[in-house]
């Protein structure tokens, strides 16, 4: 039995977000068997500093298991190749937008979708029941376990990003850049339109701002259970050396239970 939350974003000019997470109710993520502590910062992020710019750290949602932090470098990213895009213009545009974040968090492009930490697909995000507006993108994650070479099992996560094929021009890169910020751990939105993680689409999409990076840096200084060994054999099943695991899921909604962490702007 598990739990799932959906992250829905970038709909018809206004960003709205929910969260998708799947984890076993018996997993150490909820029974407290995994310590919650910070990881070392990636070197590129540790060297960053612009204290005058401020941040929007207070806008970040925190799941029950802690902040959505990557601790194994580089983060492996898969961007699908489409047969209906023979020139691969869409893929190249998305890759360029994604790699802008590489200046702060080490990234590696991989052709293996199963072993990728973050997977990006050119697909229309599903409509939310009761809402007919199409969305430009959706970012979701699931919890799973990974077995290391030494045999220990770590709690980890995997993100999936859906980018709508209806996006054109500079908005392809804009949506990809924004959604990838969520997948790096910025699980919230900025109130300032000069930030990539602003909650609404703007006429002139901004680049990654110092406030975006300051926020990311503060997130990576926080404690989390992700990336730490499981204290027992409980938890989702995993495959040795793989980022894959199995978890069933069910839907939660903050309007029905206080346990849900949902962003809705």
C-alpha positions as CSV (number, residue, x, y, z in Angstrom):
1,X,0.0,0.0,0.0
2,X,1.4,3.4,-0.8
3,X,0.8,7.1,-1.2
4,X,1.0,9.2,-4.3
5,X,0.8,13.0,-4.9
6,X,0.9,14.8,-8.3
7,X,2.9,17.9,-9.2
8,X,0.9,19.8,-11.8
9,X,2.4,22.9,-13.2
10,X,2.3,25.5,-16.0
11,X,-1.3,25.5,-17.0
12,X,-2.6,28.1,-19.5
13,X,-0.4,30.9,-18.2
14,X,-0.7,30.2,-14.5
15,X,1.5,27.6,-12.7
16,X,-0.2,25.3,-10.3
17,X,1.6,22.4,-8.6
18,X,0.8,19.3,-6.7
19,X,3.1,16.5,-5.7
20,X,3.4,12.9,-6.8
21,X,5.2,10.6,-4.4
22,X,4.9,6.8,-4.0
23,X,6.2,5.0,-1.0
24,X,5.4,2.0,1.1
25,X,3.6,2.8,4.3
26,X,5.9,0.4,6.1
27,X,9.0,1.9,4.6
28,X,11.7,3.6,6.8
29,X,10.6,6.9,5.2
30,X,7.6,6.9,7.5
31,X,8.6,4.6,10.4
32,X,11.6,6.8,11.3
33,X,14.2,4.1,10.9
34,X,16.4,6.3,8.6
35,X,18.3,9.2,10.1
36,X,17.5,12.6,8.8
37,X,20.6,14.7,8.3
38,X,22.2,16.9,5.6
39,X,24.6,15.8,2.9
40,X,27.7,17.6,1.8
41,X,27.0,20.3,-0.8
42,X,28.1,19.6,-4.4
43,X,31.3,21.6,-4.9
44,X,29.8,23.9,-7.5
45,X,26.9,24.8,-5.2
46,X,29.2,25.1,-2.2
47,X,31.3,27.8,-4.0
48,X,28.2,29.8,-4.9
49,X,27.4,32.9,-2.9
50,X,25.3,36.0,-3.4
51,X,23.9,37.0,-0.1
52,X,22.5,40.3,-1.4
53,X,20.0,38.6,-3.8
54,X,17.8,36.9,-1.2
55,X,15.8,33.7,-1.8
56,X,12.4,32.2,-1.5
57,X,13.3,29.2,0.8
58,X,10.1,29.8,2.8
59,X,8.0,28.8,-0.2
60,X,9.5,25.3,-0.4
61,X,7.3,22.3,0.6
62,X,8.9,19.6,2.7
63,X,7.8,16.0,2.3
64,X,7.6,13.8,5.5
65,X,11.0,12.2,4.7
66,X,12.8,15.6,4.3
67,X,14.0,17.8,1.4
68,X,14.3,16.4,-2.1
69,X,18.1,16.4,-2.2
70,X,20.4,14.6,-4.6
71,X,23.5,13.3,-2.9
72,X,25.1,11.1,-5.6
73,X,26.9,13.0,-8.4
74,X,26.5,13.5,-11.2
75,X,22.7,13.4,-11.3
76,X,21.8,11.2,-14.4
77,X,19.3,12.8,-16.8
78,X,17.5,11.1,-19.7
79,X,15.8,13.2,-22.4
80,X,13.8,11.0,-24.8
81,X,14.4,11.0,-28.6
82,X,11.3,11.3,-30.7
83,X,10.8,9.7,-34.1
84,X,8.4,12.6,-34.9
85,X,11.2,15.0,-34.3
86,X,13.9,13.8,-36.8
87,X,16.0,16.9,-36.5
88,X,15.9,16.5,-32.7
89,X,15.4,20.3,-32.3
90,X,13.1,19.8,-29.3
91,X,15.5,17.5,-27.6
92,X,18.5,19.8,-28.2
93,X,16.5,22.8,-26.9
94,X,15.5,20.8,-23.7
95,X,19.0,19.6,-23.2
96,X,20.4,23.1,-23.4
97,X,17.9,24.4,-20.8
98,X,18.6,21.4,-18.5
99,X,22.4,21.9,-18.7
100,X,22.1,25.5,-17.5
101,X,21.6,23.9,-14.0
102,X,24.9,22.0,-14.4
103,X,26.7,25.1,-13.3
104,X,25.3,24.4,-9.8
105,X,24.5,20.7,-9.6
106,X,26.7,18.2,-11.6
107,X,24.6,16.6,-14.3
108,X,25.2,13.7,-16.8
109,X,23.1,13.0,-19.8
110,X,22.4,9.3,-20.2
111,X,20.6,7.2,-22.9
112,X,19.4,4.7,-20.3
113,X,16.0,5.8,-19.2
114,X,15.7,3.1,-16.5
115,X,18.9,4.1,-14.7
116,X,18.3,7.8,-15.0
117,X,17.6,9.8,-11.8
118,X,15.5,12.4,-13.8
119,X,13.6,11.4,-16.9
120,X,12.1,13.9,-19.4
121,X,9.5,13.0,-22.0
122,X,7.7,15.0,-24.7
123,X,4.2,14.1,-23.7
124,X,1.0,16.0,-22.9
125,X,0.5,16.0,-19.1
126,X,-2.8,14.3,-18.2
127,X,-5.8,16.6,-17.3
128,X,-6.7,16.8,-13.7
129,X,-10.3,15.5,-13.1
130,X,-12.6,18.5,-13.1
131,X,-10.1,20.8,-14.8
132,X,-10.1,21.1,-18.6
133,X,-7.2,23.4,-19.0
134,X,-4.2,21.9,-20.7
135,X,-0.9,22.1,-18.8
136,X,2.5,22.9,-20.2
137,X,4.4,20.5,-17.9
138,X,4.2,18.1,-15.0
139,X,6.9,16.9,-12.6
140,X,6.5,14.0,-10.3
141,X,8.6,11.7,-8.2
142,X,8.6,8.3,-6.5
143,X,10.5,6.9,-3.6
144,X,12.5,3.7,-4.0
145,X,15.6,1.9,-2.7
146,X,19.0,1.3,-4.3
147,X,21.5,-1.4,-3.4
148,X,25.1,-0.2,-3.3
149,X,28.2,-2.2,-4.3
150,X,28.7,-2.9,-0.6
151,X,25.2,-4.4,-0.2
152,X,23.7,-1.6,1.8
153,X,20.3,-0.2,0.8
154,X,19.7,3.5,0.4
155,X,16.4,5.4,0.3
156,X,16.4,7.4,-3.0
157,X,14.0,8.9,-5.5
158,X,13.4,9.2,-9.2
159,X,11.7,12.1,-11.1
160,X,9.7,12.1,-14.2
161,X,9.0,15.3,-16.2
162,X,6.3,15.5,-18.9
163,X,6.7,18.5,-21.3
164,X,3.7,19.3,-23.5
165,X,4.3,19.1,-27.3
166,X,2.1,22.2,-27.6
167,X,4.9,24.5,-26.4
168,X,6.8,26.4,-29.0
169,X,9.6,28.9,-29.4
170,X,11.3,30.1,-26.2
171,X,8.6,28.5,-24.0
172,X,10.0,25.0,-24.7
173,X,13.2,25.9,-22.9
174,X,11.4,28.0,-20.3
175,X,9.1,25.1,-19.2
176,X,12.0,22.6,-19.3
177,X,14.2,24.9,-17.2
178,X,11.4,25.5,-14.7
179,X,10.4,21.8,-14.4
180,X,14.0,20.7,-14.0
181,X,14.3,23.1,-11.1
182,X,11.6,21.2,-9.3
183,X,13.4,17.9,-10.1
184,X,16.6,19.3,-8.5
185,X,14.7,19.8,-5.2
186,X,13.0,23.3,-5.5
187,X,9.6,21.9,-4.6
188,X,7.8,25.2,-4.6
189,X,7.5,28.4,-6.5
190,X,9.0,31.9,-6.3
191,X,6.7,35.0,-6.0
192,X,9.1,37.0,-8.2
193,X,8.7,37.0,-12.0
194,X,12.4,37.5,-12.5
195,X,13.1,34.0,-11.1
196,X,12.9,30.8,-13.2
197,X,10.7,29.2,-10.5
198,X,8.1,32.0,-10.7
199,X,4.6,30.5,-10.3
200,X,3.3,31.8,-13.7
201,X,4.5,31.9,-17.3
202,X,5.8,35.3,-18.4
203,X,6.2,36.9,-21.8
204,X,10.0,37.1,-21.5
205,X,11.2,33.9,-19.7
206,X,14.1,34.7,-17.3
207,X,17.4,32.9,-16.9
208,X,18.3,31.1,-13.7
209,X,18.5,33.9,-11.1
210,X,20.7,34.3,-8.1
211,X,17.6,33.9,-6.0
212,X,16.9,30.6,-7.7
213,X,20.5,29.4,-6.8
214,X,20.4,30.8,-3.3
215,X,17.2,28.9,-2.7
216,X,18.7,25.7,-4.1
217,X,21.8,26.1,-1.9
218,X,19.7,26.5,1.2
219,X,17.7,23.4,0.3
220,X,20.8,21.3,-0.1
221,X,21.9,22.4,3.4
222,X,18.9,20.9,5.0
223,X,18.4,17.4,6.5
224,X,16.7,14.6,4.6
225,X,16.3,10.8,4.8
226,X,17.1,10.5,1.1
227,X,20.5,9.1,0.3
228,X,21.0,7.4,3.8
229,X,21.0,3.7,4.5
230,X,17.9,1.9,5.5
231,X,18.0,0.7,9.1
232,X,16.1,-2.5,8.4
233,X,14.9,-4.7,5.6
234,X,11.6,-2.9,5.3
235,X,10.9,-0.6,2.4
236,X,10.1,-0.8,-1.3
237,X,11.9,-3.7,-3.2
238,X,14.9,-2.7,-5.3
239,X,17.3,-3.9,-7.9
240,X,21.0,-4.1,-7.2
241,X,22.9,-1.2,-8.7
242,X,19.7,0.2,-10.2
243,X,17.7,3.4,-9.5
244,X,14.5,1.4,-10.0
245,X,12.1,0.0,-7.4
246,X,8.5,-0.9,-7.1
247,X,5.9,0.9,-5.1
248,X,2.1,1.0,-5.3
249,X,0.4,4.3,-4.8
250,X,-2.9,5.9,-3.8
251,X,-4.0,9.5,-4.1
252,X,-4.0,12.1,-1.4
253,X,-5.4,15.6,-1.4
254,X,-4.7,18.3,1.2
255,X,-8.4,19.2,1.2
256,X,-9.1,15.8,2.5
257,X,-6.2,15.1,4.9
258,X,-3.6,17.3,6.6
259,X,-0.8,14.9,5.6
260,X,-0.8,16.1,2.0
261,X,1.9,18.6,0.9
262,X,0.3,20.3,-2.1
263,X,1.2,23.6,-3.8
264,X,-1.6,25.4,-5.4
265,X,-1.1,28.9,-6.7
